[in-house]
């Protein structure tokens, strides 16, 4: 699935130091501690923003989230 590939790409980018660890980030929407990197489009796997759980849920599904 597209979302699994995108999540794997983010994990790899964090390990390589291309993206910062989430424990150092705050939610771009509300300023709370970030818990997720949010994808708006799974075809752009590293185009992500740190979000808290609540804001990530409010943002809804990303483009390509229903791909098989």
C-alpha positions in Angstrom: 0.0 0.0 0.0 1.0 3.6 -0.7 0.8 4.6 3.0 3.1 1.8 4.1 5.7 2.7 1.6 5.5 6.4 2.6 5.8 5.5 6.3 8.9 3.3 5.6 10.4 6.2 3.6 9.9 8.5 6.5 11.4 6.0 9.0 14.5 5.6 6.8 14.9 9.4 6.4 14.8 9.8 10.1 17.5 7.1 10.5 19.7 8.8 7.9 19.2 12.2 9.6 17.2 13.7 6.7 14.2 14.3 8.9 14.4 15.1 12.6 13.2 12.7 15.3 9.6 13.4 16.2 10.5 13.8 19.9 12.1 17.1 19.0 9.2 18.4 17.0 6.0 20.3 17.8 2.7 20.1 15.9 2.5 22.6 13.1 -1.2 23.2 13.7 -1.4 23.7 17.5 2.1 23.7 19.0 1.7 20.5 21.1 4.4 17.8 21.0 4.3 16.0 17.7 3.6 12.3 17.6 3.2 11.8 13.8 4.6 12.9 10.5 1.5 13.7 8.4 1.4 12.9 4.7 -1.1 14.9 2.6 -0.1 13.0 -0.5 1.4 9.5 -0.3 3.0 9.9 -3.8 5.3 12.5 -2.1 6.6 10.3 0.8 9.0 12.8 2.4 6.7 15.8 2.0 5.5 15.6 5.6 4.6 17.8 8.6 4.9 17.0 12.3 1.5 16.8 14.0 0.0 15.8 17.3 -2.4 12.9 17.4 -5.5 15.1 17.6 -4.5 17.4 14.7 -3.4 14.4 12.5 -6.9 12.9 13.0 -8.6 16.3 12.2 -6.6 16.5 8.9 -8.2 13.3 7.6 -6.9 10.9 5.0 -4.1 11.7 2.6 -4.4 11.5 -1.1 -3.7 8.0 -2.1 -4.7 6.5 1.2 -7.2 4.2 -0.5 -4.7 2.8 -3.1 -4.2 -0.9 -3.1 
